[in-house]
């Protein structure tokens, strides 16, 4: 996994457990990070483990993107990422990865 000063991992033990359980997810997260940095060069990323208590297997990772871009510019950059890359790869996540802007 790409580890540099742009990426912070919260709940590292849980993130690692899910990535070990779903090895293809680790590859996808790496690729998504590289693509996000192409679309949002000043991106800072936070990878978090989330659970949904309403579902027994409701685990997923959230890749939050923060930037100094103005809100409309950040939304446009994320939309370009979605349309030009994520839409072609989201099926590989099997519902286990959500990528969105964050306020951090």
GUDREN-782122 format. One record per residue (C-alpha): residue number from 1; residue in one letter; x, y, z. Coordinates in pm, 1 decimal, always signed. Layout:
residues N
node fikol NUM&numar A&px X&py Y&pz Z
...
***
This chain:
residues 104
node fikol 1&numar X&px +0.0&py +0.0&pz +0.0
node fikol 2&numar X&px +115.1&py +349.8&pz -82.6
node fikol 3&numar X&px +234.6&py +507.1&pz +239.9
node fikol 4&numar X&px +356.5&py +862.5&pz +231.1
node fikol 5&numar X&px +272.7&py +1188.9&pz +401.9
node fikol 6&numar X&px -47.1&py +1221.3&pz +195.0
node fikol 7&numar X&px -213.3&py +912.7&pz +344.6
node fikol 8&numar X&px -327.3&py +863.1&pz +701.8
node fikol 9&numar X&px -475.5&py +530.6&pz +805.6
node fikol 10&numar X&px -725.9&py +529.0&pz +1089.6
node fikol 11&numar X&px -802.3&py +204.2&pz +1271.8
node fikol 12&numar X&px -495.2&py +47.6&pz +1108.3
node fikol 13&numar X&px -551.7&py -297.8&pz +1261.0
node fikol 14&numar X&px -905.7&py -315.1&pz +1119.8
node fikol 15&numar X&px -799.9&py -172.2&pz +782.3
node fikol 16&numar X&px -519.7&py -430.4&pz +759.7
node fikol 17&numar X&px -756.7&py -711.8&pz +860.5
node fikol 18&numar X&px -1003.5&py -623.8&pz +583.8
node fikol 19&numar X&px -725.0&py -581.6&pz +326.4
node fikol 20&numar X&px -580.1&py -920.7&pz +424.7
node fikol 21&numar X&px -926.2&py -1075.1&pz +389.3
node fikol 22&numar X&px -976.6&py -907.9&pz +47.5
node fikol 23&numar X&px -631.2&py -890.5&pz -120.3
node fikol 24&numar X&px -765.8&py -740.0&pz -441.8
node fikol 25&numar X&px -895.8&py -448.3&pz -239.8
node fikol 26&numar X&px -542.3&py -345.2&pz -138.6
node fikol 27&numar X&px -440.8&py -327.1&pz -505.5
node fikol 28&numar X&px -751.4&py -123.8&pz -586.9
node fikol 29&numar X&px -687.5&py +119.1&pz -301.0
node fikol 30&numar X&px -329.5&py +171.9&pz -424.5
node fikol 31&numar X&px -451.3&py +237.5&pz -777.5
node fikol 32&numar X&px -726.5&py +471.2&pz -656.8
node fikol 33&numar X&px -476.9&py +671.6&pz -451.1
node fikol 34&numar X&px -247.5&py +713.8&pz -750.8
node fikol 35&numar X&px -540.2&py +823.2&pz -968.5
node fikol 36&numar X&px -677.2&py +1063.3&pz -707.7
node fikol 37&numar X&px -338.3&py +1233.6&pz -685.7
node fikol 38&numar X&px -343.3&py +1272.9&pz -1065.2
node fikol 39&numar X&px -683.4&py +1442.3&pz -1052.2
node fikol 40&numar X&px -626.2&py +1633.1&pz -724.8
node fikol 41&numar X&px -250.1&py +1696.3&pz -694.4
node fikol 42&numar X&px -268.8&py +1847.4&pz -343.8
node fikol 43&numar X&px -491.6&py +1567.0&pz -211.5
node fikol 44&numar X&px -451.0&py +1445.3&pz +143.1
node fikol 45&numar X&px -612.1&py +1108.6&pz +200.6
node fikol 46&numar X&px -753.1&py +926.7&pz +501.7
node fikol 47&numar X&px -830.2&py +555.6&pz +483.4
node fikol 48&numar X&px -1077.3&py +449.1&pz +750.7
node fikol 49&numar X&px -1251.7&py +128.7&pz +849.6
node fikol 50&numar X&px -1628.2&py +166.1&pz +882.8
node fikol 51&numar X&px -1898.7&py -70.3&pz +1000.2
node fikol 52&numar X&px -2271.7&py -60.0&pz +955.6
node fikol 53&numar X&px -2432.6&py -208.5&pz +1266.3
node fikol 54&numar X&px -2751.3&py -283.1&pz +1069.4
node fikol 55&numar X&px -2570.8&py -541.8&pz +855.8
node fikol 56&numar X&px -2378.4&py -843.7&pz +981.2
node fikol 57&numar X&px -2106.2&py -807.5&pz +716.2
node fikol 58&numar X&px -2138.8&py -429.0&pz +690.5
node fikol 59&numar X&px -1767.1&py -356.9&pz +676.2
node fikol 60&numar X&px -1608.6&py -120.8&pz +427.5
node fikol 61&numar X&px -1322.8&py +119.5&pz +382.2
node fikol 62&numar X&px -1372.3&py +490.9&pz +334.9
node fikol 63&numar X&px -1107.2&py +680.7&pz +141.8
node fikol 64&numar X&px -1161.1&py +1044.1&pz +230.3
node fikol 65&numar X&px -1004.0&py +1312.1&pz +12.1
node fikol 66&numar X&px -927.5&py +1658.8&pz +143.1
node fikol 67&numar X&px -785.1&py +1941.5&pz -64.0
node fikol 68&numar X&px -726.2&py +2314.4&pz -55.0
node fikol 69&numar X&px -933.4&py +2354.5&pz -371.4
node fikol 70&numar X&px -1253.7&py +2554.3&pz -346.3
node fikol 71&numar X&px -1558.3&py +2333.6&pz -287.1
node fikol 72&numar X&px -1683.9&py +2355.9&pz -646.0
node fikol 73&numar X&px -1336.7&py +2283.5&pz -787.1
node fikol 74&numar X&px -1290.9&py +1988.0&pz -552.0
node fikol 75&numar X&px -1629.6&py +1845.8&pz -649.5
node fikol 76&numar X&px -1547.1&py +1889.0&pz -1018.5
node fikol 77&numar X&px -1209.6&py +1715.1&pz -977.3
node fikol 78&numar X&px -1371.7&py +1426.1&pz -789.1
node fikol 79&numar X&px -1641.5&py +1403.8&pz -1057.0
node fikol 80&numar X&px -1370.4&py +1377.5&pz -1325.5
node fikol 81&numar X&px -1199.7&py +1103.0&pz -1120.4
node fikol 82&numar X&px -1535.3&py +922.7&pz -1093.3
node fikol 83&numar X&px -1614.4&py +948.2&pz -1463.8
node fikol 84&numar X&px -1269.7&py +885.4&pz -1605.6
node fikol 85&numar X&px -1144.8&py +615.5&pz -1367.7
node fikol 86&numar X&px -1363.6&py +502.6&pz -1076.9
node fikol 87&numar X&px -1668.4&py +411.8&pz -1287.3
node fikol 88&numar X&px -1450.1&py +157.7&pz -1471.2
node fikol 89&numar X&px -1310.5&py +3.7&pz -1151.0
node fikol 90&numar X&px -1582.1&py +32.8&pz -884.6
node fikol 91&numar X&px -1699.9&py -324.6&pz -954.5
node fikol 92&numar X&px -1363.8&py -450.1&pz -825.5
node fikol 93&numar X&px -1443.3&py -305.0&pz -481.2
node fikol 94&numar X&px -1741.3&py -538.8&pz -428.8
node fikol 95&numar X&px -1904.8&py -266.7&pz -219.1
node fikol 96&numar X&px -1609.1&py -254.1&pz +20.7
node fikol 97&numar X&px -1465.1&py +86.8&pz -75.1
node fikol 98&numar X&px -1623.5&py +429.3&pz -71.7
node fikol 99&numar X&px -1433.7&py +732.7&pz -199.7
node fikol 100&numar X&px -1551.8&py +1085.5&pz -130.7
node fikol 101&numar X&px -1442.6&py +1430.1&pz -22.0
node fikol 102&numar X&px -1381.0&py +1483.8&pz +347.2
node fikol 103&numar X&px -1324.4&py +1791.0&pz +562.2
node fikol 104&numar X&px -999.5&py +1681.2&pz +719.5
***
